[in-house]
Amino acid sequence: MRIGELAQSTAVSRDSLRFYERLGLIGSRRSANGYRDYPLQARELVLYIKTAQRLGFSLAEIGSNLAGVQNASDPDAAVRVLLGDKLARVDQQIGELQQLRAELQTRLGNDCPLGRDEGPG
């Protein structure tokens, strides 16, 4: 499939597809006329990348985990592990943000909000 077909079927721009290819996330062959020719599986892979990004995975994370998922005997189980790890990181970030929120709320009540550091620095 040519780049325009892949772009249209995945709602991803041609530039993004070229970028994914430069990062090694997807691959193509060059036809005799120099056009990129993507395998049919590229559509599913691009949709996977889009979904993973929407769920908060960076392209670097996607790239570092892609081969493991593709080569796993049970790819769905491999994805579940990745999602579980991401959820744990999100929970940790939420906890850190709640602590930050509490400190900000406390400092709002101080006479000099930035002048008093009552916690470890």
NUZAKOL-662788 format. One record per atom (N, C-alpha, C): residue in one letter; x, y, z. Coordinates in steps of 0.1 Angstrom, whole numbers, padded with zeros to 4 digits, always signed. Layout:
N
aXYZ;...
***
This chain:
121
m+0009-0012+0000;m+0000+0000+0000;m+0009+0012+0000;r+0005+0022-0007;r+0013+0035-0008;r+0010+0044+0004;i+0019+0053+0006;i+0018+0062+0017;i+0005+0069+0018;g+0000+0074+0007;g-0013+0081+0007;g-0025+0072+0012;e-0025+0060+0008;e-0035+0050+0012;e-0034+0047+0027;l-0022+0046+0032;l-0020+0043+0046;l-0024+0055+0054;a-0020+0067+0049;a-0024+0079+0056;a-0039+0081+0057;q-0046+0078+0046;q-0060+0080+0046;q-0067+0069+0055;s-0062+0057+0054;s-0069+0046+0062;s-0066+0047+0077;t-0056+0055+0081;t-0053+0056+0095;t-0055+0070+0101;a-0058+0079+0092;a-0060+0093+0097;a-0047+0099+0103;v-0036+0095+0097;v-0023+0099+0101;v-0016+0106+0089;s-0010+0117+0091;s-0004+0125+0080;s+0008+0117+0074;r+0010+0120+0062;r+0022+0114+0055;r+0035+0118+0062;d+0036+0130+0067;d+0048+0134+0074;d+0049+0126+0087;s+0038+0123+0094;s+0039+0114+0106;s+0044+0100+0102;l+0038+0095+0091;l+0042+0082+0087;l+0057+0081+0084;r+0062+0092+0077;r+0076+0092+0074;r+0085+0093+0087;f+0080+0101+0097;f+0086+0102+0109;f+0087+0088+0117;y+0075+0081+0117;y+0075+0068+0123;y+0085+0059+0116;e+0086+0060+0103;e+0096+0052+0096;e+0110+0055+0100;r+0113+0068+0101;r+0127+0072+0105;r+0130+0067+0119;l+0120+0066+0128;l+0122+0061+0141;l+0123+0046+0142;g+0120+0039+0131;g+0120+0025+0130;g+0107+0018+0135;l+0097+0026+0137;l+0084+0020+0142;l+0077+0013+0131;i+0077+0018+0119;i+0071+0011+0108;i+0082+0010+0096;g+0079+0001+0087;g+0089+0000+0076;g+0082-0001+0063;s+0089+0002+0052;s+0084+0001+0039;s+0095-0003+0030;r+0091-0007+0018;r+0100-0010+0007;r+0099+0000-0003;r+0109+0003-0011;r+0108+0012-0022;r+0105+0004-0035;s+0094+0008-0042;s+0091+0002-0054;s+0100+0007-0065;a+0099+0001-0077;a+0108+0005-0088;a+0108+0020-0091;n+0096+0026-0089;n+0094+0040-0092;n+0098+0049-0080;g+0103+0043-0069;g+0108+0051-0058;g+0097+0053-0047;y+0085+0049-0050;y+0074+0051-0040;y+0076+0042-0028;r+0072+0046-0017;r+0072+0038-0005;r+0060+0028-0007;d+0063+0015-0003;d+0053+0005-0004;d+0052-0002+0010;y+0041+0000+0017;y+0039-0005+0030;y+0032-0018+0030;p+0036-0027+0038;p+0028-0040+0039;p+0014-0037+0045;l+0005-0046+0043;l-0009-0045+0048;l-0009-0043+0064;q+0001-0050+0070;q+0002-0050+0085;q+0005-0036+0090;a+0010-0027+0082;a+0014-0014+0086;a+0002-0006+0091;r-0010-0008+0085;r-0022-0001+0090;r-0024-0005+0104;e-0024-0018+0108;e-0027-0022+0122;e-0016-0016+0131;l-0004-0016+0126;l+0007-0011+0135;l+0006+0004+0137;v+0002+0012+0127;v+0000+0026+0129;v-0012+0029+0138;l-0022+0021+0137;l-0033+0023+0147;l-0029+0019+0161;y-0021+0009+0162;y-0015+0006+0176;y-0007+0018+0181;i+0001+0024+0173;i+0010+0035+0177;i+0001+0047+0181;k-0009+0050+0173;k-0019+0061+0177;k-0025+0058+0190;t-0030+0046+0192;t-0037+0043+0205;t-0027+0044+0216;a-0015+0038+0215;a-0006+0039+0225;a-0002+0054+0229;q-0001+0062+0219;q+0002+0076+0222;q-0010+0083+0229;r-0022+0079+0225;r-0034+0085+0232;r-0034+0081+0247;l-0029+0069+0249;l-0028+0064+0263;l-0016+0069+0271;g-0009+0078+0265;g+0002+0084+0272;g+0016+0078+0270;f+0017+0069+0261;f+0030+0063+0258;f+0038+0072+0248;s+0050+0075+0251;s+0058+0083+0242;s+0062+0074+0230;l+0067+0080+0219;l+0071+0073+0208;l+0084+0065+0212;a+0092+0070+0220;a+0104+0062+0225;a+0099+0050+0233;e+0089+0051+0241;e+0084+0040+0249;e+0078+0029+0239;i+0071+0034+0229;i+0065+0025+0219;i+0075+0018+0212;g+0086+0025+0208;g+0097+0019+0200;g+0104+0009+0208;s+0106+0011+0221;s+0114+0002+0229;s+0106-0010+0233;n+0093-0010+0232;n+0084-0021+0236;n+0078-0028+0224;l+0080-0023+0212;l+0073-0028+0200;l+0077-0042+0197;a+0090-0044+0196;a+0095-0058+0192;a+0091-0068+0203;g+0091-0065+0215;g+0087-0074+0226;g+0072-0078+0224;v+0064-0068+0221;v+0050-0071+0219;v+0048-0080+0206;q+0054-0076+0195;q+0053-0083+0183;q+0058-0097+0183;n+0068-0100+0191;n+0075-0113+0192;n+0070-0121+0203;a+0061-0116+0212;a+0056-0123+0223;a+0047-0135+0219;s+0047-0146+0226;s+0039-0157+0223;s+0024-0153+0225;d+0022-0144+0234;d+0008-0139+0237;d+0009-0123+0237;p+0008-0117+0225;p+0009-0102+0224;p-0001-0095+0233;d-0013-0100+0234;d-0023-0094+0243;d-0018-0093+0257;a-0012-0104+0262;a-0007-0104+0276;a+0005-0094+0277;a+0013-0093+0267;a+0024-0084+0267;a+0019-0070+0268;v+0009-0067+0261;v+0003-0053+0261;v-0004-0051+0275;r-0010-0061+0281;r-0016-0059+0294;r-0005-0055+0304;v+0007-0062+0303;v+0018-0058+0312;v+0022-0044+0310;l+0023-0039+0298;l+0027-0025+0295;l+0017-0016+0301;l+0004-0019+0299;l-0007-0011+0304;l-0006-0010+0319;g-0004-0022+0326;g-0003-0022+0340;g+0009-0014+0345;d+0020-0015+0339;d+0032-0006+0343;d+0029+0009+0341;k+0022+0012+0330;k+0018+0026+0328;k+0009+0031+0338;l-0001+0023+0342;l-0011+0026+0352;l-0004+0029+0365;a+0006+0021+0369;a+0013+0023+0381;a+0021+0036+0381;r+0027+0039+0370;r+0034+0052+0369;r+0024+0064+0370;v+0012+0063+0363;v+0002+0073+0364;v-0003+0075+0379;d-0005+0064+0386;d-0009+0064+0400;d+0002+0071+0408;q+0014+0068+0405;q+0025+0075+0413;q+0025+0090+0410;q+0024+0094+0397;q+0023+0108+0394;q+0011+0115+0400;i+0000+0108+0401;i-0012+0114+0408;i-0009+0116+0422;g-0002+0107+0429;g+0002+0109+0443;g+0011+0120+0445;e+0021+0122+0436;e+0030+0133+0437;e+0023+0146+0434;l+0014+0146+0425;l+0006+0159+0422;l-0003+0162+0434;q-0008+0152+0441;q-0017+0155+0452;q-0009+0161+0464;q+0004+0156+0466;q+0013+0161+0476;q+0016+0176+0472;l+0019+0178+0460;l+0022+0192+0455;l+0010+0201+0458;r-0001+0196+0454;r-0014+0204+0456;r-0015+0208+0471;a-0013+0198+0480;a-0015+0201+0494;a-0005+0211+0499;e+0008+0210+0494;e+0018+0220+0498;e+0014+0234+0493;l+0010+0235+0480;l+0005+0248+0475;l-0006+0253+0483;q-0016+0245+0486;q-0027+0250+0494;q-0022+0255+0508;t-0013+0248+0514;t-0008+0252+0527;t-0001+0266+0526;r+0007+0267+0515;r+0015+0280+0514;r+0006+0292+0511;l-0005+0289+0505;l-0015+0300+0502;l-0019+0307+0515;g-0019+0299+0526;g-0023+0304+0539;g-0012+0311+0547;n+0000+0310+0542;n+0011+0316+0549;n+0012+0331+0546;d+0017+0339+0556;d+0019+0353+0554;d+0029+0356+0542;c+0039+0349+0541;c+0049+0350+0530;c+0050+0336+0524;p+0041+0333+0514;p+0040+0320+0509;p+0053+0313+0504;l+0062+0320+0498;l+0074+0314+0494;l+0086+0315+0503;g+0084+0323+0514;g+0095+0325+0524;g+0097+0314+0534;r+0088+0306+0536;r+0089+0296+0546;r+0089+0282+0540;d+0100+0275+0542;d+0101+0261+0537;d+0102+0252+0549;e+0090+0247+0552;e+0089+0238+0565;e+0092+0224+0562;g+0094+0220+0549;g+0097+0206+0546;g+0111+0204+0541;p+0115+0192+0539;p+0129+0190+0534;p+0130+0196+0520;g+0142+0201+0517;g+0143+0207+0504;g+0153+0200+0496;
***
